Amino acid sequence: MRPITYSRATDAASAVATVSADPTSDFLAGGTTEVDLLRQNVLTPRRLVDINDLPLTGIEALPDGGLRIGALARMSEVAASPFVRERFPVISQALELGASAQLRHMASMGGNLLQRVRCSYFRDAESPCNKREPGTGCSAIEGFSRGHAVLGTSEHCIATHPSDVAVAFMALDARVHTQSPGGERVYPIDDFYLLPGDSPHREHPLEHGELITAIEVPAMPVARHSLYLKVRDRESYEFALASVAAALSIVDGTIADVRLALGGVATKPWRAMHAEDFLIGASAQRDNFAHAARVELAVARPTPMNAFKIELAQRTLVRALETLTGNGSPA
């Protein structure tokens, strides 16, 4: 048994100062990932700083129609917010599909964005894993890789990013607010997640001790007509094999605006920019949806075990768009 020092922070500045001064320390919020990894000896902090008393739980409608979510707001609270459900249904749906009810009541929004990969090689604390121990290798590349990524991979890591709501935030151009030892910072969501490249142990640009304080979603009329579609092995409490966050605006049969992001198939929440570029100005019909999906997945690099994800992601994207146009079913 490893001894762990525990303390409760009363304000963000002291929490940041305490953690940043000690490289063996970490923040503790809902604990739904942190505690699991502590038990598995994957994470080994010597100090935990409990931040649950910090005033970071707000769910605020901004004057311009945007949304600001405190980092300590619980997933269930955000999903149930009438403003979120009306203006950003894709966020509510992603949260409700992202975990069991018990976990949603405990898990914080900031912690959700920072949750670690579900790769079994990362979590067994013994297999070679470049995320856990840089330079040791990636066991998944030649091992069991059915649930792993086909987009954004490298020769050093193919682990899939697990968050559902991060996929919705990616589609909506969210920004992540933090407090660091040097002051406040704001990260566009696409910059907040790093591709593995040759340093898969760095998943975010955050420095040690930097604390997420809020997630801001800009006002976006297209988001009112949005959905999150998740395909998984079983219907309840399972991670995505493929998922799509989609928002769509059609004027006179032509796509005026579209936002797309993929989950379950990439090493980070994946903004489907190639598909979006193809669809803007195109007619809203299945052939165009299918072509856009093929364009987006053209750069996929599967293993023999997860090659099925390419077609699955394409079909999921098409179904999401057909559902938004009224020509398909979300189930």
C-alpha positions as CSV (number, residue, x, y, z in Angstrom):
1,M,0.0,0.0,0.0
2,R,1.4,3.4,-1.1
3,P,0.7,6.3,1.3
4,I,-1.2,9.2,-0.3
5,T,-1.4,12.7,1.2
6,Y,-4.9,14.2,0.9
7,S,-6.0,17.8,1.2
8,R,-9.0,20.0,0.3
9,A,-8.5,23.2,-1.7
10,T,-10.6,26.2,-0.8
11,D,-9.8,28.3,-3.9
12,A,-8.4,27.7,-7.4
13,A,-5.2,29.7,-6.8
14,S,-4.1,27.6,-3.8
15,A,-5.1,24.4,-5.6
16,V,-2.9,25.3,-8.6
17,A,0.0,26.4,-6.4
18,T,-0.1,23.2,-4.3
19,V,-0.2,20.8,-7.3
20,S,2.2,22.7,-9.5
21,A,4.8,22.8,-6.7
22,D,4.8,19.0,-6.4
23,P,5.3,16.8,-9.5
24,T,3.9,13.8,-7.6
25,S,0.6,15.5,-6.9
26,D,-2.7,15.6,-8.8
27,F,-6.2,17.1,-8.6
28,L,-9.2,15.0,-7.4
29,A,-12.7,15.9,-8.6
30,G,-15.3,13.2,-9.2
31,G,-12.6,10.5,-9.1
32,T,-14.4,8.2,-11.6
33,T,-11.2,7.7,-13.6
34,E,-8.5,8.8,-11.1
35,V,-9.5,6.3,-8.5
36,D,-9.7,3.4,-11.0
37,L,-6.2,4.2,-12.2
38,L,-4.8,4.5,-8.7
39,R,-6.2,1.0,-7.9
40,Q,-4.6,-0.4,-11.0
41,N,-1.2,1.3,-10.2
42,V,-1.3,3.1,-13.5
43,L,-1.3,6.5,-11.8
44,T,0.9,6.8,-8.7
45,P,0.5,10.3,-7.2
46,R,1.7,10.8,-3.6
47,R,-0.6,13.7,-3.0
48,L,-4.3,14.3,-4.0
49,V,-5.7,17.8,-3.8
50,D,-9.5,17.6,-3.6
51,I,-11.0,20.5,-5.6
52,N,-14.7,19.8,-5.1
53,D,-15.2,22.8,-2.8
54,L,-14.2,25.2,-5.6
55,P,-16.9,27.4,-7.1
56,L,-16.7,25.9,-10.5
57,T,-20.1,24.2,-10.8
58,G,-22.1,26.8,-12.8
59,I,-24.0,26.1,-16.0
60,E,-24.5,29.6,-17.5
61,A,-26.3,30.8,-20.6
62,L,-24.2,33.7,-22.0
63,P,-25.8,36.9,-23.2
64,D,-24.9,36.2,-26.8
65,G,-26.5,32.7,-26.7
66,G,-23.3,30.8,-25.9
67,L,-22.8,28.5,-23.0
68,R,-20.3,28.4,-20.1
69,I,-20.0,25.2,-18.1
70,G,-18.0,25.1,-14.9
71,A,-15.3,22.4,-14.8
72,L,-16.9,20.8,-11.6
73,A,-20.4,20.7,-13.0
74,R,-21.5,17.1,-13.0
75,M,-22.4,15.4,-16.2
76,S,-26.0,14.7,-15.2
77,E,-26.5,18.4,-14.2
78,V,-25.3,19.6,-17.6
79,A,-27.3,17.0,-19.5
80,A,-30.5,18.0,-17.7
81,S,-30.1,21.8,-18.2
82,P,-33.1,23.1,-20.2
83,F,-30.9,25.6,-21.9
84,V,-28.4,22.9,-23.0
85,R,-31.2,20.6,-24.2
86,E,-32.8,23.4,-26.2
87,R,-29.8,25.1,-27.7
88,F,-27.2,22.3,-27.7
89,P,-29.0,18.9,-27.8
90,V,-25.8,17.2,-29.1
91,I,-24.2,18.0,-25.7
92,S,-27.0,16.5,-23.7
93,Q,-27.2,13.4,-25.8
94,A,-23.5,12.8,-25.7
95,L,-23.5,13.1,-21.9
96,E,-26.4,10.8,-21.4
97,L,-24.9,8.2,-23.7
98,G,-21.5,8.6,-22.2
99,A,-21.8,6.7,-18.9
100,S,-24.2,5.0,-16.5
101,A,-26.5,7.2,-14.4
102,Q,-24.3,6.6,-11.3
103,L,-21.2,7.8,-13.0
104,R,-22.9,10.8,-14.5
105,H,-24.0,12.0,-11.1
106,M,-20.3,11.9,-9.9
107,A,-18.1,12.6,-12.9
108,S,-17.1,16.3,-13.5
109,M,-17.1,17.9,-16.8
110,G,-13.4,18.9,-16.6
111,G,-12.5,15.3,-15.5
112,N,-14.5,13.9,-18.5
113,L,-12.3,15.9,-20.9
114,L,-9.1,14.6,-19.2
115,Q,-10.1,11.0,-18.8
116,R,-7.5,8.5,-19.9
117,V,-7.7,6.0,-22.7
118,R,-9.4,2.6,-22.2
119,C,-6.6,0.7,-23.9
120,S,-6.1,-2.5,-21.8
121,Y,-2.4,-2.4,-22.4
122,F,-2.3,1.1,-20.8
123,R,-4.4,0.0,-17.9
124,D,-2.7,-3.3,-17.0
125,A,0.4,-1.5,-15.6
126,E,2.7,-4.2,-17.0
127,S,2.5,-4.4,-20.8
128,P,4.8,-2.1,-22.8
129,C,2.9,1.2,-23.4
130,N,4.3,4.4,-24.6
131,K,1.6,6.4,-22.9
132,R,2.4,5.0,-19.5
133,E,6.1,4.5,-20.0
134,P,7.5,6.4,-23.0
135,G,9.9,4.4,-25.1
136,T,8.7,1.0,-24.1
137,G,6.6,0.4,-27.2
138,C,2.9,0.0,-28.1
139,S,1.5,-3.5,-27.4
140,A,-1.7,-2.8,-29.2
141,I,-0.2,-2.4,-32.6
142,E,0.6,-6.1,-32.8
143,G,-1.9,-7.2,-30.1
144,F,-5.6,-7.0,-29.5
145,S,-6.7,-3.8,-31.3
146,R,-10.4,-4.2,-32.1
147,G,-11.4,-1.1,-30.2
148,H,-8.5,1.0,-31.2
149,A,-8.1,4.0,-33.5
150,V,-7.9,4.2,-37.3
151,L,-7.5,8.0,-37.5
152,G,-4.7,10.1,-36.0
153,T,-2.6,7.1,-35.1
154,S,1.2,6.9,-35.1
155,E,3.7,4.0,-34.9
156,H,3.9,4.8,-31.2
157,C,0.2,4.7,-30.2
158,I,-3.2,3.7,-31.6
159,A,-5.3,4.2,-28.4
160,T,-8.8,5.6,-29.0
161,H,-9.9,8.7,-27.0
162,P,-12.8,7.7,-24.9
163,S,-14.9,10.8,-24.1
164,D,-18.3,11.3,-25.8
165,V,-19.0,14.9,-24.9
166,A,-15.5,15.9,-26.1
167,V,-16.7,14.9,-29.5
168,A,-19.7,17.2,-29.2
169,F,-17.5,20.0,-28.0
170,M,-15.2,19.4,-31.0
171,A,-18.0,19.8,-33.4
172,L,-19.1,23.0,-31.7
173,D,-15.7,24.8,-31.5
174,A,-15.7,24.8,-27.7
175,R,-12.9,26.5,-25.8
176,V,-11.3,25.2,-22.6
177,H,-10.5,27.7,-19.9
178,T,-7.7,26.9,-17.4
179,Q,-5.9,28.5,-14.5
180,S,-2.1,27.9,-14.5
181,P,0.7,29.1,-12.3
182,G,1.3,31.8,-14.9
183,G,-2.4,32.9,-15.0
184,E,-5.5,32.2,-17.0
185,R,-5.4,30.5,-20.4
186,V,-7.9,29.6,-23.1
187,Y,-7.4,26.6,-25.5
188,P,-9.5,26.0,-28.7
189,I,-10.8,22.4,-28.2
190,D,-8.8,21.1,-31.2
191,D,-5.6,22.4,-29.7
192,F,-6.5,21.0,-26.3
193,Y,-6.1,17.4,-27.6
194,L,-2.7,16.4,-29.0
195,L,-2.1,13.6,-31.6
196,P,0.2,10.9,-30.3
197,G,3.0,11.5,-32.8
198,D,6.2,10.4,-31.2
199,S,5.2,11.5,-27.7
200,P,1.9,9.8,-26.9
201,H,2.3,10.4,-23.2
202,R,1.5,14.0,-23.8
203,E,-2.2,14.1,-24.4
204,H,-2.8,17.8,-23.7
205,P,-0.7,21.0,-23.7
206,L,-1.4,21.6,-20.0
207,E,1.5,22.1,-17.7
208,H,1.6,20.2,-14.4
209,G,-0.7,21.9,-12.0
210,E,-2.8,23.6,-14.6
211,L,-6.5,23.4,-13.7
212,I,-9.5,23.4,-16.0
213,T,-12.0,25.9,-14.8
214,A,-14.6,26.0,-17.5
215,I,-15.7,25.0,-21.0
216,E,-17.2,27.7,-23.2
217,V,-19.3,26.9,-26.2
218,P,-19.9,29.8,-28.6
219,A,-23.4,30.8,-29.8
220,M,-24.2,28.7,-32.8
221,P,-27.7,28.6,-34.4
222,V,-26.9,25.4,-36.2
223,A,-26.4,23.6,-32.9
224,R,-30.2,23.7,-32.2
225,H,-30.5,21.1,-34.9
226,S,-27.9,18.6,-33.7
227,L,-27.5,15.1,-32.4
228,Y,-25.0,12.6,-31.1
229,L,-25.2,9.1,-32.6
230,K,-23.2,6.3,-30.8
231,V,-22.7,2.8,-32.1
232,R,-21.4,0.3,-29.5
233,D,-21.3,-3.5,-28.8
234,R,-24.1,-3.2,-26.2
235,E,-26.7,-0.6,-25.7
236,S,-26.0,0.4,-22.1
237,Y,-22.7,1.7,-20.6
238,E,-20.3,0.9,-23.3
239,F,-17.6,2.9,-25.1
240,A,-18.2,3.8,-28.7
241,L,-17.0,1.7,-31.6
242,A,-17.9,4.7,-33.7
243,S,-19.9,7.9,-32.9
244,V,-20.8,11.1,-34.7
245,A,-21.6,14.6,-33.3
246,A,-23.5,16.4,-36.1
247,A,-25.2,19.7,-36.5
248,L,-26.9,20.6,-39.8
249,S,-28.6,23.6,-41.4
250,I,-30.4,23.3,-44.8
251,V,-31.7,26.1,-46.9
252,D,-33.7,25.3,-50.0
253,G,-32.4,21.8,-50.1
254,T,-28.8,22.9,-49.9
255,I,-26.5,22.5,-46.9
256,A,-25.8,26.0,-45.5
257,D,-23.8,24.9,-42.4
258,V,-22.7,21.6,-41.0
259,R,-20.5,20.6,-38.1
260,L,-19.2,17.1,-37.7
261,A,-16.9,15.3,-35.4
262,L,-16.1,11.6,-34.9
263,G,-15.6,9.5,-31.8
264,G,-14.5,6.0,-31.1
265,V,-12.3,5.9,-34.2
266,A,-9.5,8.3,-33.5
267,T,-6.7,9.1,-31.0
268,K,-8.5,12.4,-30.2
269,P,-12.0,13.7,-30.8
270,W,-11.9,14.1,-34.5
271,R,-13.2,17.1,-36.4
272,A,-14.4,15.9,-39.8
273,M,-13.2,18.9,-41.7
274,H,-12.9,17.2,-45.0
275,A,-16.5,15.9,-44.8
276,E,-17.7,19.4,-43.8
277,D,-15.8,21.1,-46.7
278,F,-17.4,18.7,-49.2
279,L,-20.9,19.1,-47.8
280,I,-21.1,22.9,-47.6
281,G,-23.1,24.0,-50.6
282,A,-24.0,20.5,-51.6
283,S,-27.6,19.1,-51.8
284,A,-28.8,17.3,-48.7
285,Q,-29.0,13.8,-50.1
286,R,-27.6,10.4,-49.2
287,D,-25.1,10.1,-52.0
288,N,-23.4,13.3,-50.9
289,F,-23.4,12.2,-47.3
290,A,-21.8,8.9,-48.3
291,H,-19.2,10.6,-50.4
292,A,-18.3,13.0,-47.6
293,A,-17.9,10.0,-45.2
294,R,-15.5,8.3,-47.7
295,V,-13.5,11.5,-48.1
296,E,-13.1,11.8,-44.3
297,L,-12.0,8.2,-43.7
298,A,-9.7,8.0,-46.7
299,V,-6.7,8.6,-44.5
300,A,-7.6,5.9,-42.0
301,R,-4.8,3.5,-41.0
302,P,-6.5,0.4,-39.5
303,T,-5.1,-2.8,-38.1
304,P,-6.4,-6.2,-39.3
305,M,-8.6,-6.3,-36.2
306,N,-10.3,-2.9,-36.5
307,A,-10.5,-2.4,-40.2
308,F,-14.3,-2.8,-39.9
309,K,-14.4,0.6,-38.1
310,I,-13.8,2.4,-41.4
311,E,-17.1,1.3,-42.9
312,L,-18.8,1.5,-39.6
313,A,-17.8,5.2,-39.1
314,Q,-18.9,6.0,-42.6
315,R,-22.3,4.4,-42.1
316,T,-22.7,6.1,-38.7
317,L,-21.9,9.5,-40.3
318,V,-24.4,8.9,-43.1
319,R,-27.1,7.8,-40.6
320,A,-26.5,10.9,-38.4
321,L,-27.0,13.2,-41.3
322,E,-30.0,11.3,-42.7
323,T,-31.6,11.5,-39.2
324,L,-31.1,15.3,-39.1
325,T,-32.7,15.6,-42.5
326,G,-35.6,13.4,-41.4
327,N,-34.7,10.6,-43.8
328,G,-33.2,8.2,-41.3
329,S,-33.6,6.7,-37.8
330,P,-31.1,7.4,-34.9
331,A,-31.5,3.8,-33.7
